[in-house]
Amino acid sequence: VSGNAATNGPVSMLPPSCKPEADGRLPASCRGWQPWSPERQAAARAAGVPVFVDFSAAWCLSCQVNEKVALNRNMLLLKADWTRRDPAISAELARFGRNSVPLYLFYDGRDPKAAPVQLPELLTVDTVLKAIGAAK
């Protein structure tokens, strides 16, 4: 479920407590996968929170492998679950020239208007760490 307001009612935005702490870590209540929506992504970027967006689907084998191998780091993790072909997710995929999943985007949190780093379809821990490390 994408958290799309058109299908799930109003989307809850990030609570103020999701701002990074002094050591750069997110509070525990903000860690782990949360549903993606354009609004939630925009709210996180406006708040300066690093965001990793995983455009994925239950039927996507490489998506499932990548999640287990290379993801789950310290940043806001938004899951854009395209299993049921959510139109908002389809539109976002198209915006990045894609017509399928996986698509991985990392927003470093420094500039809310900056383009994200687009990671390759097959991830390794090193690939993810390099993308995140380049943001520091």
DSSP file with accessible surface (Angstrom, degrees, kcal/mol):
  #  RESIDUE AA STRUCTURE BP1 BP2  ACC     N-H-->O    O-->H-N    N-H-->O    O-->H-N    TCO  KAPPA ALPHA  PHI   PSI    X-CA   Y-CA   Z-CA
    1    1 A V              0   0   99      0, 0.0    80,-0.3     0, 0.0    35,-0.2   0.000 360.0 360.0 360.0 131.6    0.0    0.0    0.0
    2    2 A S        -     0   0    2     79,-0.2     3,-0.1    33,-0.2    80,-0.0   0.656 360.0-120.0 -84.2 -19.6    1.5    3.3   -1.1
    3    3 A G        +     0   0   14      1,-0.2     2,-0.2    32,-0.1    37,-0.1   0.656  51.4 169.3  85.1  12.6   -0.1    5.6    1.4
    4    4 A N    >>  -     0   0   19      1,-0.2     4,-2.3    32,-0.1     3,-1.3  -0.409  37.2-138.3 -62.4 130.1   -1.7    7.5   -1.5
    5    5 A A  H 3> S+     0   0   40      1,-0.3     4,-1.0     2,-0.2    -1,-0.2   0.815 100.2  63.6 -62.9 -28.1   -4.3   10.0   -0.3
    6    6 A A  H 34 S+     0   0   91      1,-0.2    -1,-0.3     2,-0.2    -2,-0.1   0.806 118.1  24.8 -68.0 -26.0   -6.6    9.0   -3.2
    7    7 A T  H <4 S+     0   0   87     -3,-1.3    -2,-0.2     2,-0.2    -1,-0.2   0.661 131.5  34.1-110.6 -20.3   -6.9    5.5   -1.9
    8    8 A N  H  < S-     0   0   82     -4,-2.3    -3,-0.2     1,-0.4    -2,-0.2   0.171 100.7-114.1-125.4  16.9   -6.2    5.7    1.8
    9    9 A G  S  < S-     0   0   34     -4,-1.0    -1,-0.4    -5,-0.2    -2,-0.2  -0.285  75.1  -2.5  77.1-168.8   -7.5    9.0    3.0
   10   10 A P  S    S-     0   0  132      0, 0.0     2,-0.5     0, 0.0    -6,-0.0  -0.245  73.1-129.0 -59.5 139.4   -5.3   11.8    4.3
   11   11 A V        -     0   0   24      1,-0.0     2,-0.3     0, 0.0    -2,-0.1  -0.777  18.8-126.6 -90.6 128.5   -1.6   10.9    4.5
   12   12 A S        -     0   0   79     -2,-0.5     2,-0.1     1,-0.1    28,-0.0  -0.596  25.9-141.5 -74.9 133.0    0.0   11.6    7.8
   13   13 A M        -     0   0   85     -2,-0.3    27,-0.1     1,-0.2    -1,-0.1  -0.298  37.2 -68.4 -83.9 177.2    3.1   13.7    7.4
   14   14 A L        -     0   0   26     26,-0.2    -1,-0.2    -2,-0.1    16,-0.0  -0.446  50.6-122.2 -67.8 133.5    6.3   13.3    9.3
   15   15 A P    >   -     0   0   63      0, 0.0     3,-2.3     0, 0.0     4,-0.1  -0.431  26.7-111.1 -69.1 152.5    6.1   14.1   12.9
   16   16 A P  G >  S+     0   0  121      0, 0.0     3,-1.4     0, 0.0    -2,-0.1   0.794 114.8  71.9 -55.7 -24.2    8.5   16.9   14.0
   17   17 A S  G 3  S+     0   0   65      1,-0.3    13,-0.2     9,-0.0    12,-0.1   0.523  77.9  79.0 -72.5  -1.8   10.4   14.2   16.0
   18   18 A a  G <   +     0   0    4     -3,-2.3    -1,-0.3     8,-0.1    58,-0.1   0.394  64.2 114.5 -87.8   6.0   11.6   12.7   12.7
   19   19 A K  S <  S-     0   0  119     -3,-1.4    29,-0.1     1,-0.1    30,-0.1  -0.512  82.2 -95.0 -70.0 142.9   14.3   15.4   12.4
   20   20 A P        -     0   0   47      0, 0.0     6,-0.2     0, 0.0    -1,-0.1  -0.282  40.1-123.2 -58.2 143.7   17.8   13.9   12.7
   21   21 A E    >   -     0   0   92      4,-3.1     3,-2.4    -3,-0.1     5,-0.0  -0.201  38.8 -85.3 -76.8 177.5   19.3   14.0   16.1
   22   22 A A  T 3  S+     0   0  117      1,-0.3    -1,-0.1     2,-0.1     0, 0.0   0.830 131.7  53.0 -57.1 -33.1   22.7   15.7   16.8
   23   23 A D  T 3  S-     0   0  108      2,-0.1    -1,-0.3     1,-0.1     3,-0.1   0.396 120.9-108.6 -85.1   4.5   24.5   12.5   15.8
   24   24 A G  S <  S+     0   0   43     -3,-2.4     2,-0.2     1,-0.3    -2,-0.1   0.342  78.6 127.2  89.4  -7.5   22.7   12.4   12.5
   25   25 A R        -     0   0  102     -5,-0.1    -4,-3.1     1,-0.1    -1,-0.3  -0.545  59.7-121.5 -85.2 148.4   20.5    9.4   13.5
   26   26 A L        -     0   0    3     -6,-0.2    -8,-0.1    -2,-0.2     5,-0.1  -0.594  38.1 -95.3 -81.4 149.1   16.8    9.4   13.2
   27   27 A P    >   -     0   0   19      0, 0.0     3,-2.3     0, 0.0     4,-0.4  -0.278  38.3-109.5 -58.4 151.1   14.7    8.8   16.3
   28   28 A A  G >  S+     0   0   73      1,-0.3     3,-1.5     2,-0.2    -2,-0.1   0.837 116.7  63.3 -54.8 -34.6   13.7    5.1   16.7
   29   29 A S  G 3  S+     0   0   93      1,-0.3    -1,-0.3   -12,-0.1   -11,-0.1   0.681 104.3  48.5 -67.2 -14.1   10.1    5.9   16.0
   30   30 A a  G <  S+     0   0    1     -3,-2.3    47,-0.4   -13,-0.2    -1,-0.3   0.391  92.4  97.4-104.8  -0.2   11.0    7.1   12.5
   31   31 A R    <   +     0   0   88     -3,-1.5    45,-0.1    -4,-0.4    43,-0.1  -0.529  61.9  43.3 -89.2 160.7   13.2    4.1   11.5
   32   32 A G  S    S-     0   0   34     43,-0.4    45,-0.7    41,-0.3     2,-0.2  -0.179 100.8 -37.9  91.0 168.6   11.9    1.2    9.5
   33   33 A W  E     -a   77   0A  65     43,-0.1    45,-0.2    45,-0.1    -2,-0.1  -0.434  55.9-177.9 -70.9 135.2    9.8    1.1    6.3
   34   34 A Q  E     -a   78   0A  38     43,-2.4    45,-3.0    -2,-0.2    -2,-0.1  -0.931  37.7 -90.0-126.5 152.6    7.0    3.6    6.0
   35   35 A P  E     -a   79   0A  56      0, 0.0     2,-0.2     0, 0.0    45,-0.2  -0.363  43.8-124.4 -64.8 140.7    4.5    3.9    3.1
   36   36 A W        +     0   0    1     43,-2.3    45,-0.1   -35,-0.2   -32,-0.1  -0.571  37.6 157.6 -82.3 146.5    5.6    6.2    0.3
   37   37 A S     >  -     0   0    1     -2,-0.2     4,-2.5     1,-0.1     5,-0.2  -0.937  50.7-115.8-155.3 154.8    3.5    9.1   -1.0
   38   38 A P  H  > S+     0   0   51      0, 0.0     4,-2.5     0, 0.0     5,-0.2   0.907 118.1  51.4 -58.0 -36.5    4.5   12.2   -2.8
   39   39 A E  H  > S+     0   0   81      2,-0.2     4,-2.5     1,-0.2     5,-0.2   0.908 109.6  46.9 -67.8 -44.0    3.4   14.2    0.2
   40   40 A R  H  > S+     0   0   19      2,-0.2     4,-2.3     1,-0.2    -1,-0.2   0.917 113.3  49.6 -65.4 -41.2    5.4   12.2    2.7
   41   41 A Q  H  X S+     0   0   11     -4,-2.5     4,-2.4     1,-0.2    -2,-0.2   0.944 112.4  47.6 -62.4 -45.1    8.5   12.4    0.5
   42   42 A A  H  X S+     0   0   58     -4,-2.5     4,-2.7    -5,-0.2    -2,-0.2   0.902 110.7  51.8 -63.6 -40.7    8.1   16.2    0.1
   43   43 A A  H  X S+     0   0   27     -4,-2.5     4,-1.7     2,-0.2    -1,-0.2   0.914 110.9  47.6 -63.2 -42.5    7.6   16.7    3.8
   44   44 A A  H  <>S+     0   0    0     -4,-2.3     5,-2.7     2,-0.2     4,-0.3   0.931 113.2  47.8 -64.9 -43.6   10.8   14.7    4.7
   45   45 A R  H ><5S+     0   0   35     -4,-2.4     3,-1.4     1,-0.2    -2,-0.2   0.916 110.4  51.6 -65.0 -41.5   12.8   16.6    2.1
   46   46 A A  H 3<5S+     0   0   76     -4,-2.7    -1,-0.2     1,-0.3    -2,-0.2   0.839 109.2  51.8 -63.5 -30.4   11.5   20.0    3.3
   47   47 A A  T 3<5S-     0   0   30     -4,-1.7    -1,-0.3    -5,-0.2    -2,-0.2   0.456 117.4-114.1 -84.3  -2.6   12.5   18.9    6.9
   48   48 A G  T < 5 +     0   0   30     -3,-1.4    -3,-0.2    -4,-0.3    -2,-0.1   0.740  64.6 149.9  77.8  22.5   16.0   18.1    5.7
   49   49 A V      < -     0   0    1     -5,-2.7    60,-0.3    -6,-0.2    -1,-0.3  -0.769  51.2-118.6 -91.4 126.4   15.6   14.4    6.5
   50   50 A P        -     0   0   34      0, 0.0    26,-2.0     0, 0.0     2,-0.4  -0.419  36.4-161.8 -60.4 138.3   17.6   12.0    4.3
   51   51 A V  E     -bC  76 107A   0     56,-2.6    56,-3.3    24,-0.2     2,-0.5  -0.986  18.9-166.7-131.2 133.1   15.2    9.7    2.4
   52   52 A F  E     -bC  77 106A   3     24,-2.7    26,-2.6    -2,-0.4     2,-0.5  -0.984  14.3-160.0-115.4 121.6   15.6    6.4    0.6
   53   53 A V  E     -bC  78 105A   0     52,-3.2    52,-2.1    -2,-0.5     2,-0.7  -0.914   3.4-163.8-108.0 124.8   12.7    5.5   -1.7
   54   54 A D  E     -bC  79 104A   0     24,-2.7    26,-2.6    -2,-0.5     2,-0.8  -0.908   3.0-162.7-108.6 103.6   12.3    1.8   -2.6
   55   55 A F  E     +bC  80 103A   0     48,-3.0    48,-1.4    -2,-0.7     2,-0.2  -0.817  38.8 145.6 -85.0 114.3    9.9    1.4   -5.6
   56   56 A S  E     -b   81   0A   3     24,-1.9    26,-3.6    -2,-0.8     2,-0.3  -0.791  38.4-150.5-144.2 174.1    9.2   -2.3   -5.2
   57   57 A A    >   -     0   0    1     -2,-0.2     3,-1.6     3,-0.2     7,-0.2  -0.974  29.7-120.0-154.0 151.2    6.6   -5.0   -5.6
   58   58 A A  T 3  S+     0   0   73     -2,-0.3     6,-0.1     1,-0.3    -1,-0.1   0.821 115.5  51.6 -61.1 -30.1    5.9   -8.3   -3.9
   59   59 A W  T 3  S+     0   0  123     -3,-0.1     2,-0.9     1,-0.1    -1,-0.3   0.487  85.3 100.1 -87.1  -1.1    6.3  -10.2   -7.2
   60   60 A b    <>  -     0   0    9     -3,-1.6     4,-1.9     1,-0.2    -3,-0.2  -0.738  52.8-170.4 -91.7 103.3    9.7   -8.5   -8.0
   61   61 A L  H  > S+     0   0  135     -2,-0.9     4,-2.3     1,-0.2     5,-0.2   0.925  85.6  49.5 -62.3 -46.3   12.4  -11.1   -7.0
   62   62 A S  H  > S+     0   0   38      1,-0.2     4,-2.8     2,-0.2    -1,-0.2   0.877 108.3  56.1 -64.4 -31.4   15.4   -8.7   -7.3
   63   63 A b  H  > S+     0   0    0      2,-0.2     4,-2.1     1,-0.2    -1,-0.2   0.932 108.7  46.4 -61.4 -45.5   13.5   -6.2   -5.2
   64   64 A Q  H  X S+     0   0   62     -4,-1.9     4,-1.6     2,-0.2    -2,-0.2   0.903 114.0  47.3 -65.9 -41.0   13.1   -8.7   -2.4
   65   65 A V  H  X S+     0   0   73     -4,-2.3     4,-2.5     1,-0.2     5,-0.3   0.941 111.3  51.4 -65.1 -46.5   16.8   -9.8   -2.6
   66   66 A N  H  X>S+     0   0    5     -4,-2.8     4,-2.9     1,-0.2     5,-0.9   0.902 106.9  54.0 -58.4 -40.9   18.0   -6.2   -2.6
   67   67 A E  H  X5S+     0   0   36     -4,-2.1     4,-0.7     1,-0.2    -1,-0.2   0.919 113.4  41.6 -61.8 -40.9   15.9   -5.3    0.5
   68   68 A K  H  <5S+     0   0  170     -4,-1.6    -1,-0.2    -5,-0.2    -2,-0.2   0.864 123.1  38.0 -74.3 -34.3   17.5   -8.2    2.4
   69   69 A V  H  <5S+     0   0   78     -4,-2.5    -2,-0.2    -5,-0.2    -3,-0.2   0.896 131.2  11.2 -86.5 -42.6   21.0   -7.6    1.2
   70   70 A A  H  <5S+     0   0    0     -4,-2.9    -3,-0.2    -5,-0.3    -2,-0.1   0.546 105.3  73.0-123.1  -9.0   21.6   -3.9    1.0
   71   71 A L     << +     0   0   10     -5,-0.9    -4,-0.0    -4,-0.7     6,-0.0  -0.244  48.5  82.7-103.8-168.2   18.8   -1.9    2.6
   72   72 A N        +     0   0   88      1,-0.1     2,-0.2    -2,-0.1    -1,-0.1   0.955  59.3 149.7  73.8  59.2   17.7   -1.0    6.1
   73   73 A R        -     0   0   93      2,-0.1     2,-1.6     3,-0.0   -41,-0.3  -0.549  59.6 -75.2-107.7-177.9   20.1    1.8    6.9
   74   74 A N  S    S+     0   0   52     -2,-0.2     2,-0.3   -43,-0.1   -43,-0.1  -0.562  95.2  79.6 -88.2  84.1   19.7    4.9    9.2
   75   75 A M  S    S-     0   0    4     -2,-1.6     2,-0.5   -45,-0.1   -43,-0.4  -0.944  95.3 -66.0-165.1 171.9   17.4    7.2    7.2
   76   76 A L  E     - b   0  51A   1    -26,-2.0   -24,-2.7    -2,-0.3     2,-0.6  -0.599  51.4-155.5 -70.4 123.5   13.8    7.5    6.4
   77   77 A L  E     -ab  33  52A   4    -45,-0.7   -43,-2.4    -2,-0.5     2,-0.5  -0.917  10.2-171.4-106.6 114.0   12.9    4.5    4.4
   78   78 A L  E     -ab  34  53A   0    -26,-2.6   -24,-2.7    -2,-0.6     2,-0.7  -0.929   9.6-152.9-109.3 127.6    9.8    4.9    2.2
   79   79 A K  E     -ab  35  54A  35    -45,-3.0   -43,-2.3    -2,-0.5     2,-1.1  -0.876   4.8-165.3-102.4 115.2    8.4    1.9    0.4
   80   80 A A  E     - b   0  55A   0    -26,-2.6   -24,-1.9    -2,-0.7     2,-0.8  -0.771  17.3-159.9 -96.9  86.6    6.5    2.7   -2.8
   81   81 A D  E     + b   0  56A  49     -2,-1.1     3,-0.4   -80,-0.3     5,-0.3  -0.590  18.2 176.9 -79.2 109.2    4.8   -0.7   -3.1
   82   82 A W    >   +     0   0   12    -26,-3.6     3,-2.1    -2,-0.8   -25,-0.2   0.202  43.9 116.2 -97.7  15.4    3.7   -1.1   -6.8
   83   83 A T  T 3  S+     0   0   43      1,-0.3    -1,-0.2   -27,-0.2   -26,-0.1   0.884  87.3  35.0 -53.6 -40.4    2.3   -4.6   -6.3
   84   84 A R  T 3  S-     0   0  212     -3,-0.4    -1,-0.3     0, 0.0    -2,-0.1   0.140 117.7-110.1-103.0  17.7   -1.2   -3.4   -7.2
   85   85 A R    <   -     0   0  136     -3,-2.1    -3,-0.1     1,-0.2    -2,-0.1   0.906  37.6-156.0  58.6  48.9    0.1   -0.8   -9.8
   86   86 A D     >  -     0   0   18     -5,-0.3     4,-2.5     1,-0.1     3,-0.2  -0.328  12.7-135.8 -54.4 128.3   -0.8    2.3   -7.8
   87   87 A P  H  > S+     0   0   96      0, 0.0     4,-2.3     0, 0.0     5,-0.2   0.842 102.4  54.3 -61.2 -35.1   -1.2    5.2  -10.2
   88   88 A A  H  > S+     0   0   21      2,-0.2     4,-1.9     1,-0.2     5,-0.1   0.905 111.3  45.5 -66.3 -38.7    0.8    7.7   -8.1
   89   89 A I  H  > S+     0   0    0     -3,-0.2     4,-2.9     2,-0.2     5,-0.2   0.913 110.7  53.6 -69.9 -40.9    3.7    5.3   -8.0
   90   90 A S  H  X S+     0   0   41     -4,-2.5     4,-2.4     1,-0.2    -2,-0.2   0.919 109.0  49.7 -57.6 -42.8    3.3    4.6  -11.8
   91   91 A A  H  X S+     0   0   63     -4,-2.3     4,-2.0     2,-0.2    -1,-0.2   0.901 111.2  48.2 -64.3 -40.4    3.5    8.4  -12.4
   92   92 A E  H  X S+     0   0   21     -4,-1.9     4,-1.0     2,-0.2    -2,-0.2   0.910 110.4  51.2 -68.9 -40.4    6.7    8.7  -10.2
   93   93 A L  H ><>S+     0   0    1     -4,-2.9     5,-2.7     1,-0.2     3,-0.9   0.942 110.6  49.5 -58.0 -47.0    8.3    5.8  -12.0
   94   94 A A  H ><5S+     0   0   64     -4,-2.4     3,-2.3     1,-0.3    -2,-0.2   0.874 101.8  62.4 -61.6 -36.1    7.5    7.5  -15.3
   95   95 A R  H 3<5S+     0   0  153     -4,-2.0    -1,-0.3     1,-0.3    -2,-0.2   0.811 107.3  44.9 -59.6 -27.7    9.0   10.7  -14.1
   96   96 A F  T <<5S-     0   0   40     -4,-1.0    -1,-0.3    -3,-0.9    -2,-0.2   0.130 125.2-103.2-102.2  18.5   12.3    8.9  -13.7
   97   97 A G  T < 5S+     0   0   71     -3,-2.3     2,-0.3     1,-0.2    -3,-0.2   0.734  81.5 126.8  72.3  23.4   12.0    7.2  -17.2
   98   98 A R      < -     0   0   44     -5,-2.7    -1,-0.2    -6,-0.2    -2,-0.2  -0.849  41.4-175.8-116.4 149.6   10.9    3.9  -15.7
   99   99 A N  S    S+     0   0  143     -2,-0.3     2,-0.3    -3,-0.1    -5,-0.1   0.204  74.4  25.0-123.8  12.9    8.0    1.6  -16.4
  100  100 A S  S    S-     0   0   39     -7,-0.1   -45,-0.1     2,-0.1    -1,-0.0  -0.949  84.1 -57.5-159.5 176.5    8.7   -1.0  -13.8
  101  101 A V  S    S+     0   0   10     -2,-0.3   -45,-0.1    -3,-0.1     2,-0.1  -0.702  79.6  63.3-106.4 160.3   10.4   -1.8  -10.5
  102  102 A P        +     0   0    2      0, 0.0     2,-0.3     0, 0.0   -46,-0.2   0.480  55.7 155.9 -84.5 154.8   12.9   -1.8   -8.9
  103  103 A L  E     -C   55   0A   1    -48,-1.4   -48,-3.0    -2,-0.1     2,-0.5  -0.973  19.8-165.7-139.4 129.3   13.8    1.9   -8.7
  104  104 A Y  E     -CD  54 119A   0     15,-0.6    15,-2.3    -2,-0.3     2,-0.4  -0.979   7.1-178.6-121.9 125.1   15.9    3.1   -5.8
  105  105 A L  E     -CD  53 118A   0    -52,-2.1   -52,-3.2    -2,-0.5     2,-0.5  -0.977   9.4-162.7-124.6 137.8   16.2    6.8   -5.1
  106  106 A F  E     -CD  52 117A   6     11,-2.4    11,-2.9    -2,-0.4     2,-0.5  -0.979   1.5-168.9-122.6 123.4   18.3    8.5   -2.3
  107  107 A Y  E     -C   51   0A   5    -56,-3.3   -56,-2.6    -2,-0.5     8,-0.0  -0.958  14.1-150.7-106.5 121.9   17.7   12.1   -1.3
  108  108 A D        -     0   0   42     -2,-0.5    -1,-0.1   -58,-0.2   -56,-0.1   0.614  27.8-125.1 -76.3 -12.1   20.5   13.3    1.0
  109  109 A G  S    S+     0   0   15    -60,-0.3    -1,-0.1     2,-0.2    -2,-0.0   0.378  85.4  99.3  90.1  -6.6   18.4   15.8    3.0
  110  110 A R  S    S+     0   0  156      1,-0.3    -1,-0.0    25,-0.0   -61,-0.0   0.884  88.8  24.6 -82.5 -39.7   20.6   18.8    2.3
  111  111 A D    >   -     0   0   82      1,-0.1     3,-1.8     4,-0.1    -1,-0.3  -0.940  63.3-156.8-131.5 110.4   18.7   20.5   -0.5
  112  112 A P  T 3  S+     0   0   62      0, 0.0   -66,-0.1     0, 0.0    -1,-0.1   0.689  96.9  48.0 -60.7 -16.3   14.9   19.9   -0.8
  113  113 A K  T 3  S+     0   0  190    -68,-0.1     2,-0.1     2,-0.1   -67,-0.0   0.505  86.6 111.1-101.5  -5.5   15.1   20.8   -4.5
  114  114 A A  S <  S-     0   0   35     -3,-1.8    -5,-0.1     1,-0.1    -3,-0.0  -0.382  74.3-108.5 -72.0 147.4   18.1   18.7   -5.5
  115  115 A A        -     0   0   89      1,-0.1    -1,-0.1    -2,-0.1    -4,-0.1  -0.398  39.2-111.2 -68.5 149.9   17.6   15.6   -7.7
  116  116 A P        -     0   0   24      0, 0.0     2,-0.5     0, 0.0    -9,-0.2  -0.358  25.4-105.5 -78.1 163.9   18.0   12.3   -6.0
  117  117 A V  E     -D  106   0A  70    -11,-2.9   -11,-2.4    -2,-0.1     2,-0.6  -0.794  34.3-145.7 -82.8 125.2   20.8    9.8   -6.6
  118  118 A Q  E     -D  105   0A  95     -2,-0.5   -13,-0.2   -13,-0.2    -3,-0.0  -0.875  14.3-153.6 -97.5 119.9   19.4    7.0   -8.6
  119  119 A L  E     -D  104   0A  10    -15,-2.3   -15,-0.6    -2,-0.6     4,-0.1  -0.522  24.8 -91.9 -89.8 161.0   20.9    3.7   -7.7
  120  120 A P        -     0   0   69      0, 0.0    -1,-0.1     0, 0.0   -17,-0.0  -0.185  34.4-110.2 -68.5 164.7   21.2    0.6  -10.0
  121  121 A E  S    S+     0   0   98      1,-0.1     2,-0.6   -18,-0.1   -55,-0.1   0.821 108.5  54.6 -65.5 -34.2   18.6   -2.1  -10.1
  122  122 A L  S    S-     0   0  123    -57,-0.0     2,-0.3   -56,-0.0    -1,-0.1  -0.921  82.7-160.5-105.2 117.8   20.8   -4.6   -8.4
  123  123 A L        -     0   0    9     -2,-0.6     2,-0.3   -61,-0.2   -52,-0.1  -0.676  15.5-172.7-100.5 151.7   22.2   -3.4   -5.1
  124  124 A T     >  -     0   0   69     -2,-0.3     4,-2.1   -54,-0.1     5,-0.2  -0.885  41.2-110.0-125.8 164.6   25.0   -4.3   -2.9
  125  125 A V  H  > S+     0   0   47     -2,-0.3     4,-3.0     1,-0.2     5,-0.2   0.930 121.1  53.5 -58.6 -42.6   25.7   -2.9    0.5
  126  126 A D  H  > S+     0   0  110      1,-0.2     4,-2.6     2,-0.2    -1,-0.2   0.894 105.7  52.7 -60.9 -41.1   28.7   -1.1   -1.0
  127  127 A T  H  > S+     0   0   41      2,-0.2     4,-2.0     1,-0.2    -1,-0.2   0.936 113.2  43.7 -59.8 -46.2   26.6    0.6   -3.6
  128  128 A V  H  X S+     0   0    1     -4,-2.1     4,-2.6     1,-0.2     5,-0.3   0.942 113.9  49.7 -66.2 -45.4   24.1    1.9   -1.0
  129  129 A L  H  X S+     0   0   81     -4,-3.0     4,-3.3     1,-0.2    -2,-0.2   0.890 109.9  51.8 -63.0 -37.4   26.9    3.0    1.3
  130  130 A K  H  X S+     0   0  160     -4,-2.6     4,-2.3    -5,-0.2    -1,-0.2   0.925 110.6  48.0 -64.2 -44.1   28.7    4.9   -1.5
  131  131 A A  H  X S+     0   0   13     -4,-2.0     4,-0.5    -5,-0.2    -2,-0.2   0.931 117.8  41.3 -62.2 -42.9   25.5    6.7   -2.4
  132  132 A I  H >< S+     0   0   26     -4,-2.6     3,-1.1     1,-0.2     4,-0.3   0.916 114.4  52.1 -70.7 -42.0   24.8    7.6    1.2
  133  133 A G  H >< S+     0   0   38     -4,-3.3     3,-1.6    -5,-0.3    -2,-0.2   0.847 100.5  61.5 -65.2 -33.1   28.5    8.4    1.9
  134  134 A A  H 3< S+     0   0   79     -4,-2.3    -1,-0.3     1,-0.3    -2,-0.2   0.750  97.7  61.4 -65.6 -19.5   28.7   10.8   -1.1
  135  135 A A  T <<        0   0   15     -3,-1.1    -1,-0.3    -4,-0.5    -2,-0.2   0.585 360.0 360.0 -81.7 -12.4   26.0   12.8    0.6
  136  136 A K    <         0   0  197     -3,-1.6    -3,-0.0    -4,-0.3   -28,-0.0  -0.441 360.0 360.0 -88.7 360.0   28.2   13.5    3.7
